[in-house]
């Protein structure tokens, strides 16, 4: 299969995107036919030369423009038709690549994928399924930012698509679904969440009711449903909390030699805890509901995160979940 990578997308592109691409080819290049780097050809060639890397499965597709992280998604789609995002999505649309991976402007990726690839049959809105580390395996929060103004029917579809993803790609049997709210009781939440609750209860999914923030990490949950506004805040808050906690611990350790000695003895424990909460392990989040495979990475992605986002794209293509999503949506159509 061919995978397209937005080599200009991300806070530290193209350095980390090129390094991530190289790592992906070295680790699982046997599963790829071509890894297509999308971006300014001269810039990418210079970066490859810098790290002295060449591979017969590496190909460059020139794109003369870059969408900035703060640019309007709609405006970029209209005005930057030769951006690395638009060109990369076109490669999927034209069938030249099986998946597109980007750590660039999330809104621009979602807009380009929605307009160019269109939604799957029966899907009203695409949703980003972002995996979070949980005691029982990854917990997918959907939507994590694709659609900030959602209807109850959209959240029902997110639950369906997230369940298909958890079951087919992550190997979860009968995935457990929860609804993000302000309390576990059925009556808690806004009018909007109570309406979603009623839909999910009738859906036939393995719905366990309302869940709260702590449940994301310590309760057996495979899919947590919310609108993109809430989901994006939750996701970024979780990531920031992990970073600041390790920063605080490091600062406190350095206050005394005795603490430093203790830290050396507990080094492996600290590393294991850090690895468990490291978003780089997942790499990227699938945009579920579009007619193609699109993986969205964090703007601050490291080379390791880029490598794992490419791996996520390969796995999604291998599992071919889009027809399964369409079938599952069709079966629940009467509820919407």
C-alpha positions in Angstrom: 0.0 0.0 0.0 1.0 3.6 -0.5 0.7 6.1 2.5 0.9 9.8 2.1 2.5 11.9 4.8 2.0 15.6 5.2 5.7 16.3 5.6 5.1 20.1 6.2 2.5 19.6 8.9 3.3 20.1 12.6 5.1 22.5 14.9 8.6 21.0 14.1 8.1 20.0 10.5 9.8 19.0 8.3 12.5 17.8 10.7 10.4 15.5 12.8 8.2 14.4 10.0 11.2 13.3 7.9 12.8 11.6 10.9 9.4 9.8 11.7 9.1 8.7 8.1 12.6 7.2 8.1 11.8 5.4 11.4 8.6 4.0 9.9 10.4 2.6 6.9 13.0 1.0 9.0 10.5 -0.5 11.4 7.7 -1.7 9.2 8.7 -0.7 5.7 7.9 -4.2 4.5 4.2 -3.4 4.9 4.5 -0.4 2.5 4.8 -0.1 -1.2 5.6 3.6 -1.1 5.7 6.3 1.6 4.9 9.5 -0.1 6.2 12.7 1.4 4.0 15.6 0.5 5.5 19.1 0.6 8.0 21.5 -0.9 10.4 19.2 -2.9 13.5 21.3 -2.3 12.9 21.6 1.4 12.3 17.9 1.8 15.3 16.9 -0.3 17.5 19.2 1.8 16.1 17.6 5.0 16.7 14.1 3.7 20.2 15.1 2.8 20.8 16.6 6.3 20.0 13.2 8.0 21.8 11.3 5.1 18.7 9.2 4.4 17.6 7.5 1.2 15.1 4.7 0.7 13.7 3.1 -2.5 10.2 3.2 -1.0 10.4 7.0 -0.3 8.8 9.3 -2.8 8.2 13.1 -2.8 5.0 14.7 -4.1 5.6 18.4 -4.5 3.2 20.9 -2.8 4.1 24.5 -3.0 2.0 25.8 -0.1 1.7 25.1 3.7 -1.4 25.7 5.9 -0.3 27.5 9.1 -1.5 26.1 12.4 -3.6 29.2 13.1 -5.1 29.7 9.7 -8.8 29.4 9.0 -9.7 25.9 7.8 -12.3 27.0 5.3 -10.1 29.8 3.9 -7.1 27.5 3.5 -9.2 25.1 1.6 -10.3 27.8 -0.8 -7.1 29.8 -1.1 -4.4 27.2 -0.8 -5.3 24.5 -3.3 -1.6 23.4 -3.6 -1.1 23.0 0.2 0.5 19.8 1.5 -2.9 19.0 3.1 -5.0 19.4 0.0 -2.5 17.6 -2.2 -2.2 14.7 0.3 -6.0 14.3 0.5 -6.2 14.4 -3.3 -3.8 11.4 -3.4 -6.3 9.4 -1.4 -9.2 10.7 -3.4 -7.5 9.7 -6.7 -6.6 6.2 -5.3 -2.9 6.8 -5.5 -2.5 6.4 -1.7 -4.5 4.4 0.7 -4.2 6.8 3.6 -3.2 10.3 4.5 -1.3 11.2 7.8 -0.9 14.8 9.0 0.1 16.6 12.2 -0.8 19.9 10.6 -3.8 22.2 11.1 -6.6 19.8 12.3 -9.4 22.0 11.1 -7.9 22.2 7.6 -7.4 18.4 7.5 -11.0 17.8 8.6 -12.3 20.3 6.1 -10.3 19.0 3.2 -11.2 15.3 4.0 -14.9 16.1 4.3 -15.1 18.2 1.1 -12.8 16.0 -1.1 -13.5 12.5 0.2 -17.1 13.1 1.4 -18.8 11.2 4.2 -19.5 7.5 4.2 -23.0 6.6 3.3 -25.4 7.5 6.1 -22.8 9.4 8.1 -23.8 12.9 9.0 -20.5 14.2 10.6 -17.0 12.8 10.8 -15.5 12.4 14.2 -11.9 12.2 15.5 -11.4 9.1 17.8 -8.4 9.9 20.1 -7.1 7.1 22.2 -6.2 7.7 25.8 -4.3 5.4 28.1 -6.6 3.4 30.3 -6.0 0.6 32.9 -7.8 -1.7 30.5 -6.3 -0.6 27.2 -6.9 2.4 25.0 -10.1 4.4 25.7 -11.2 6.3 22.5 -12.7 9.7 23.1 -14.9 10.8 20.1 -15.3 13.5 18.9 -12.0 15.1 19.9 -12.4 18.2 17.8 -13.7 17.6 14.3 -17.2 19.0 15.0 -17.7 21.5 17.8 -21.4 22.0 17.2 -23.1 18.6 17.2 -26.6 17.2 17.3 -27.6 14.2 19.4 -27.8 12.0 16.2 -24.1 12.9 15.6 -23.1 11.5 19.0 -25.0 8.3 18.4 -23.1 7.9 15.1 -19.8 8.7 16.9 -20.6 5.8 19.4 -21.3 3.5 16.5 -18.2 4.4 14.6 -16.0 4.3 17.7 -17.3 0.9 18.6 -16.5 -0.5 15.1 -13.0 1.0 15.4 -12.4 -0.4 18.9 -13.7 -3.9 17.9 -12.1 -4.2 14.4 -8.8 -2.4 14.8 -8.1 -2.6 18.5 -9.6 -6.1 19.0 -12.1 -5.1 21.8 -15.0 -7.6 22.1 -18.3 -5.9 22.6 -16.8 -2.4 23.2 -18.0 -0.6 26.3 -19.5 2.9 25.5 -19.9 5.8 27.9 -21.3 9.3 27.6 -19.2 12.2 29.0 -21.3 14.1 31.5 -21.2 15.9 34.9 -22.4 12.9 36.9 -23.1 9.2 36.6 -26.8 9.4 37.3 -29.1 9.1 34.3 -30.7 12.4 35.0 -27.5 14.4 35.1 -26.3 16.6 32.3 -27.8 19.1 29.9 -30.9 18.7 27.8 -28.5 17.8 25.0 -26.7 15.0 26.8 -29.9 13.6 28.2 -31.3 13.3 24.7 -28.0 11.6 23.6 -28.3 9.3 26.6 -31.8 8.2 25.5 -30.5 7.4 22.0 -27.6 5.4 23.2 -29.7 3.5 25.6 -31.9 2.3 22.7 -29.0 1.7 20.3 -28.1 -1.9 21.2 -24.5 -0.9 21.8 -22.8 -1.9 25.1 -23.7 1.4 26.7 -23.0 1.8 30.4 -24.4 5.3 30.9 -22.8 8.6 31.9 -19.1 8.8 32.8 -16.9 11.4 34.3 -13.3 12.5 33.8 -11.7 10.0 36.2 -13.4 7.1 34.3 -11.3 7.9 31.2 -8.3 6.3 33.0 -9.5 3.9 35.6 -12.8 2.4 34.4 -13.3 -0.2 31.8 -14.3 1.9 28.8 -13.5 1.6 25.1 -15.4 4.5 23.7 -16.4 7.8 25.4 -18.8 10.0 23.4 -19.0 13.8 23.5 -19.2 16.7 21.1 -15.9 18.1 19.6 -15.9 21.1 21.8 -15.9 19.1 25.1 -13.7 16.4 23.6 -10.9 18.7 22.5 -10.8 20.4 25.9 -10.7 17.1 27.7 -7.9 15.8 25.4 -5.7 18.8 25.7 -6.3 19.1 29.5 -5.2 15.5 29.9 -2.1 16.0 27.8 -1.2 19.2 29.7 -1.8 17.5 33.1 0.6 14.6 32.3 3.3 17.1 31.2 3.1 19.4 34.2 3.0 16.5 36.7 6.3 15.1 35.4 7.7 18.6 35.4 6.6 19.1 39.1 8.0 15.7 40.1 11.3 16.5 38.4 11.5 19.9 40.2 10.8 18.3 43.6 13.4 15.5 43.0 16.1 18.1 42.3 15.5 19.8 45.6 17.8 17.4 47.5 20.5 14.8 46.9 18.5 12.2 48.9 15.5 12.6 46.6 17.8 12.4 43.6 19.2 9.1 44.9 15.7 7.8 45.4 14.8 8.9 41.9 17.8 6.9 40.5 16.5 3.8 42.3 13.0 4.3 41.0 14.1 5.3 37.5 12.6 2.3 35.8 9.2 2.9 37.5 9.2 6.6 36.4 10.0 5.5 32.8 7.2 2.9 32.8 4.7 5.5 34.1 5.8 8.1 31.6 5.6 5.6 28.7 2.1 4.5 29.7 0.8 8.1 29.5 2.9 9.1 26.5 0.6 10.0 23.5 3.4 9.3 21.1 2.7 5.6 21.6 -0.6 6.0 19.8 0.8 8.6 17.3 -2.4 9.7 15.7 -6.2 9.6 15.8 -8.4 8.3 12.9 -10.9 10.7 11.4 -13.9 8.3 11.3 -16.8 8.8 8.9 -15.0 10.0 5.7 -14.6 7.9 2.6 -11.0 7.2 3.1 -8.4 6.7 5.8 -7.1 9.9 7.4 -4.9 10.0 10.6 -4.5 13.2 12.5 -1.5 13.7 14.7 -0.9 16.4 17.4 0.8 19.6 16.2 3.6 19.0 18.7 4.2 15.4 17.5 7.7 14.0 17.9 9.4 11.7 15.3 8.2 8.7 17.3 4.6 10.0 17.2 4.9 10.5 13.4 6.2 7.0 13.0 3.3 5.6 15.0 0.7 7.7 13.2 2.0 6.1 9.9 1.6 2.7 11.6 -2.0 3.7 12.6 -2.7 4.5 9.0 -1.3 1.1 7.8 -3.4 -0.7 10.4 -6.6 1.1 9.5 -6.1 0.3 5.8 -5.4 -3.3 6.7 -8.6 -3.7 8.7 -10.9 -2.0 6.1 -13.5 -0.7 8.6 -15.3 1.8 6.4 -17.8 -0.7 4.8 -18.4 -2.1 8.4 -19.1 1.4 9.6 -21.6 2.0 6.8 -23.4 -1.3 7.6 -23.5 -0.5 11.3 -24.9 3.1 10.6 -27.6 1.6 8.3 -28.7 -0.8 11.0 -29.3 2.0 13.5 -30.8 4.4 11.0 -34.2 4.2 12.6 -33.0 5.8 15.8 -31.7 9.0 14.1 
